[in-house]
Amino acid sequence: MNEAERIEEEVCRAGFSCLLCGACCSGPDNEVMVSPPEIAVLAAATGLSRDEIAEPYPEWMQQDGCTFTFGWVLKRGSDGNCIFLEKNRCRVYRFRPHICRTYPFMLDKERLIVSACPGCVAGCETAGAGEITGDLLRRREAEDAELEKTENQYQKHSIITGSTIVFDSSGAHEYSLRPK
């Protein structure tokens, strides 16, 4: 059995069926990492800018008088929900990021992780397990490439005292920390 077949079998056994409840897109712990290519797709689909779609990943670090973080997360509204969630439906469903396509599943190297989700029912089989598996493998490949490119950007940029920077695969972006 190859890796894709093994993962598909595990996904199938998880018993996932989306209930369209919106729980995965709701609440203050809803941090959906998005890459520059995913932001670009969302920007083209919505006409919004990067800053209207995403905000810096909220874990800031300090080094040599510089404040920085790695990557972006989808913006959330004042209610804590994803800005694209409307009446428990995704307004950008066709263009949604990898994380959204694969939830509640994630690959940690070769290991499948299944997050708590109301749509997972023991004893049931996951419909569309093959498609989900393909999405998971593409997500892992994209995330690995994003991580490598982001590390390269971090290594090649100088840190300027007093600056606030978001590093991602496309570069080092000066950012103004504004109060929320």
Protein Blocks (a to p, Z undefined) as FASTA:
>chain_A
ZZklmmmmmmmmnopacehlommmgcjklccdddfklmmmmmmmnopafklmpccdfbdc
deehiacdedjdddddfkopafkbgghiafklmmgcfklmmocbdcehjaccddddfkbc
ghiacehklmmmmmmmmmmmmmmmmmmmmmmmmmmpccdehiacdddfkbccddddddZZ
